Amino acid sequence: MLQINRRQLLAGGTALLAPLPKVRAQTSAPLRIGVLADFSGPYRDTSGPTALACAKQAVEDLNLSARGMAVEVLQGDHQNKPDLALALARQWIDQSGVDMICEVNNSAIALAIAGLVQEKNKVQVNTGALSAALTGERCSANTVHWTADTWMLANTVGKATVRGGGDSWFLIVADYAFGHQMERDLTRFIKDSGGKVAGSVRFPFPGTTDFASYLVQAQASRAKVVGLLMAGADMVNCIKQAREFGVTQRGVRLAGTPMFVTDIHALGLETAQGLLLSEAFYWDLNDRTRAFLERVKPKVAGNWPNQEHAGTYSGVLHYLKAVADMGLPAAKASGLDVVTRMKAMPADDDCFGAGTLRADGRKVHPSYLFQVKAPAESRGPWDYYRLEGTVPAEEAFRPLAEGGCPLVKA
């Protein structure tokens, strides 16, 4: 498995280039997929090794080798640094013959990769970053956006919470592309539903571990709901500190956007109970999601899949189906042609069921509103969610005409 750290990458020179796999003639070269993710930072559990396992599971399930098509999966740690991620992705494409990059659980990085794959005529199947700009004004014909986005999360959690009485909010926001987009989208849905945002504050990302000053500001605002616009270890740390500071006393609620089942596992039900959140996948939704879990569970080291991991499986599987439909030489020759074929084919898999891929690159499927169970309600390991509502696919994501994507014809 190819891995490159920051020191090696920035050092450059022949020492860096030597270990990279040789690219054979296009007709015989395998299809190469790069899983670009957080393998060492705050999003490791929500992304990282489990996303890699899910990508490999998709390769195993479709089994293109039986049709004479070899598929290789590479991994790379972007460390939440756009410069490092872009340099690694360029090395992958130019030196390692990578055809598709997936996961990319950082919006600033995903937007940069979108430009790169368009320049190189490769493919980005974005399954981790959440900025709705990826299918809006920054959309690309070589990028598709799987799983969730800021519009979907704000739509599902924002509206439901305001309608349930949580009509005043204070927002604690990760200071990078995802957080900014999430703040804009959530503010819109809160106001459109009759609520208000009493205030907001942004914290440096990555690197913040002490949220005390931000939580003090949230308490001072007297808002009914504190919206946590962050993910992974940041979300876990902030919720723990919010409980310690007594933020949830006097009826104040916490809303995680985004929040994942992996976060609930890290927090424990005693701390997380009652939280409202949205995911597009949960392992215990139906027979198909449970069947997927049973296949991948031995490979994920006890870190059960969340929606991001499931999205990586689903997105890679659909990409591989398009490659199989086109043939390997044609797929390697043009990433644009592969994305065009992906958009023309109906999607269907055990994680999300049936779905479609729109002209703007947005994968469309239902979203779900969950409330975290109390400890006494849980039947066993990872039984954390109670389904509170379902938003159908046609309502879950931003309408096609409203995104401003240049690929969408008026």
N, C-alpha and C positions, 0 to 999 in steps of 0.2 A: 504494500500500500504506500503510495507516494505521499509524503508529508514534507512541507517546507516551513521553517519557522522564520520569524521576522528578521533575525540577524543574518541568516543565510540569504534571504531575499534581497535585503538592502546591500549586502556585501557585493553582489553581482559577480561577474567574471566567470571563468570556466569552471570553478569549483561548484557554482550553483547549477550550471547547465549540464555538467557531466552525469548526474544521476537520473536525468529526465529520460523517459522511455523514447526510443527511436521510433519515428513515425514511418511506417511502411508504406508501400504504394497504396493509393486510395482504394483500389479494388480489393485489397486483402486486409486492410487495416480494420481493427475492430471498432465498433461504436464505443465512444468513450464519454462517460457521464461524470461530471465533477460535482461533488456535494460540498458546497462552500458554506460553512456554518461556524457557529461558536462552539469550539471544542474545549475551551479553557476558561471562559469568562462567565459573566452573570447569567447568560442564557444557555449555558451548557445543557442543563436538564430539559429545557423546553425545546432545544434544537439538537445540536451535536451528535453524539453517538447513536441515539435512538432514531434520529432522522436518517443517518447513514444506514442503519439496520433496515429501515423501512424502504429505502431506495433499493437496497439489495434484495429485499423480499419481492418487490415488483419485478425485478429482473428474473428472480427464481420462478415466480408464478407464471410469467408469460413464456419463459423458456425459449428465447429466440435461437439458442444454440441448436435446438432440434431442427431448426430450419436453415442451419448453416451460417448463422449470424452470431459472431462473437461480441459480447458486451463486457466492458470493463468499467468499474466504478472507482473513482479516485476521491480522496478526501482532502480538504484544506481548511485550516483554521484562520478565519479572517480577523480575529481578535477585536472585532468592532472598530477597525481602522480602515476607512475607505481607501487610503493610498496603498496600504498593504494588500487589501483585497483586490483592487484593480490590477496591481502589478502581478499578483499571483494568477488571476484569471487570464491576463494577457500571456503569461508564460505557459499556462495550460493550453491555450488555443494555439499559440505559435510554435511551441516546442513539443507538447505532448499530444497534439491532435485531438483535444477535447472538443466534442461536438455540441454538448449541452451542459449548462450549469444550472443547478437547482438548489433549493432551500433558501440560502441568502437571507437570513433572518435579521436584516438590518436595512431600513428603508433608504438611508443615504447610500449604502453600498449597492442595493438593488437598482436604484436609479442610475448609478454609474455603470453597472454591468449592463443595463439595458442599452446604453449608448455603445458599449464595446461590442456586444453581440450583433447589433445592427451594423456596425462598421465591418465586422469580420464575417457577417452572414452566418452566424451560429444561432443557438437557441438559448433563451433563459426561461425555465419553468419555475417561476417564483412561487414558492410555497410557504415562505416564512415571513417576509417583509409585509407590512400592513398598510403602507401609504396608498390611499386611493388615487394619488397622482399617477401611479403606474398604469392605470387604465383611463386616466383623465388627460390633462394637458401634456403630460410627459409620456404618453403611451408610445409603444414601439411595435412595429410589425413583426419583430423577432422575439418578443417577450409575451408570455401569457401569465396571468395572475390567478393562482389557485387559492383555495382555502378561505381566508377571511380578509377583510380590509377595514380601514377606519370607519368608513361609511356604514358598513354592516354592523359593526360593534356598537357604534353610536346609535344607530337606528333601533337595534334590538334592546340594548340596556337603557339608553337614555329615555326613550318614550315610555317603556314599561315602568321605570322607576318614578318618573314624574306623575304618571297616571295613578301610581300607588301611593301618592302623597309626598314623595321626595321632590318637592318643587323648588328648593334652593340648594345650590351646589357650590363647593369650593374644589378647585382642580389642582392637583400636584402633578407636574408634567415633566417627563424626561426631555431634556433640551437637545433634541436632534429631529431629523425630518419626520419620523413617525409621530413623536410627541406633538409636534406643531400641527400636523394634519389631524391627529386625533382630537386635539383641543378645538380646532375649527369645526370639525364635524359634530362633536358632542355638544358644543355650545349652540350650534344651530338647532339640533334636535331638542335640546332642553327648552330653548326659547320658543320654538314652533309648537311645543306641547304645553306651553303656558307657564313654564318655570323660568328661573333666572340663575345666572352665575354670579355669586357674591364676590368672587375673587379667584385668582389663580397665581401660581408661582412655578417657575421652572428650576430644575436642579441640574447640575453638571452631569453629563453622561459621556463615557462611563466613569466610574470611580467614586460615586457617592455611596456611602454606607450609613451615614448619620442623617436621619430625616427629621430630627427633633425640631429645628427651627421652622421647617415647613409645616409640621403638624401643629405647632403653636399658632401659626398664622391661620391654619384651618379652624382650630378651636375658636380663635378670636372672631372669625367671620360669622359664627353662629349659624352656619349652613346646616341643613338637615342631612345632606349627603356629601361625603368627601370622595371625589372621583380620583382614582389612582391611575394615571396614564403612563404606565411603565410595564415591565414584564420581568419574568425570571426571578433571579435573586434579589433584584431591587424591590419587586412587588412583595416578596416574602419578608424582607427586612422591614419594609415600610409598614406592613400590616402588623407585624409583631410589635413594632415600636408604637403604633397607634393604640394597640390594646394596652401596652404598658403605661402610656400617657393618659389613658382613660378617654380617648377621643370618642369611643363608641358608647359612652355613658350618655344619659339623658336623651336616648332615642336616636342619636346620630348613626347613620348607616354608612358602610363602606361599599363602594362599587368599583370592581376591578375591570379595567378596559385597556388591554386585554388581560385575561387571566385564564390559566390552564389547569387541568386536572393534576399536572405535575406540581404546580404551585400549592394546591390544596394538600397534596401528599407531604410536601415539605413543611407546611404550616401545622398540619394535624387538624382534625375536625373540631377539637375543643376551641381552637383559636379561629378557625375559618368559618364555623357554622353561621348560617344566615346570609352569607355573602351572595350577591346577585352577580351573574356573569353570563357571557354568551360564548358558546363554542359551536362549530359546525359539525363536530364529531364527538361521540362519547362511546366508549367501548361497550357499554351495556344498553345501547339504543334498541337493537334488534338482533335477529339471528345472524345476519351477515356481518355486523360489526363484531359480534362475539366470535365468529369463525375467523375473522382476520386476526383478532387478538390471539387466539390459540396458535395460529401459525407463526406469529412474530414474537410472541412472549418469550420463548427460549433464547432469543437473540438480543434482548434489550436489557439484560442485567438488572431486572427488577424495576426499571423505569418505564412504566406502561405508557403507551402512545397517547398523546393529546391531539388536538386538531391539526397542529403544525406537522407533527410526525405523520399522521394519517394523510395529510395533504401531499406530503412528499411521496408517499406510496402511490396515491391516486394520480398525481401529476406525472410521475415517472412512468407509471403503467400506461397512461393514455399516450404519452410521447412514444413509448415503445410500440404501441399498437399502430400509430401512424407510420413509424419506420418500417414495421412489418408489411404494412399495406403498400408502401412506396417501393420497398426494396432498399438494401443497405447502400449501394452506390449512389442512388438518387438522393437519399436522405443525407449522406455525408457531403454531397455536392452543394446543397442549399438549405440552410436553416430556415429561410423564409418559406420555401416550399413545404417544409415539415410543419411549420406553424399553420400554414394555409390548410394543409390536410387535417391537422388536429381540429381546426375550427369547423371543418366540414363533417367531421365524424361525431356521432353521439357518444357521450361519456357514460360509463357505467362501471362501478366497482363496489367492493364490499364495504368500503368506508363511507361513501357518500350516496351510493345508489345511482340512479339515473340523473344525468345533468347535461348541460350544454356549454359551449364555449362561444362567446359573443365576438362580434367584429372588433371590439376594443380590447380583446384578450382576456376579458373577465370570465372566469369559470363560475357558473350559476348553479346553486343548489340551496336547499333550505338552511336556515340557521335556527338555533335553539336557545331559549332562555332557561337557565338553570339556577336553582338555589342550592347552596351547600347544605347537606344534611347535618343534623345534630348527631353526636356520637351514638346515641341510643338507637337512631334510625338505621345506621349502617349495618349491613348484613355480613360484611367481611372486607378483605383487603381491596382498596381502590373503589369501594362502593360509596361514592361521595356525593353524587348529584341526585336531585329531585327535579324532574322536568316540569317547568312552569308554563311553557308555551312554545309554539313552533311558528316561525315566520316562513311562509311558503317561498319557494325559489323565486317566483316572479315579483316578490315584494322585499326580498332580503337584501338586495344590492341596489346601488344607485341606478336609476333608469338610464338606459343607453344614451338617450338624447341629452342628458344633463351633464355628462362628464367633460365635454369639450375635447374629446379625443379626435385628432385629425384623421384617423382612419375611418371614422364613422361618417357616412355620407348623409347630408341633410335631407 
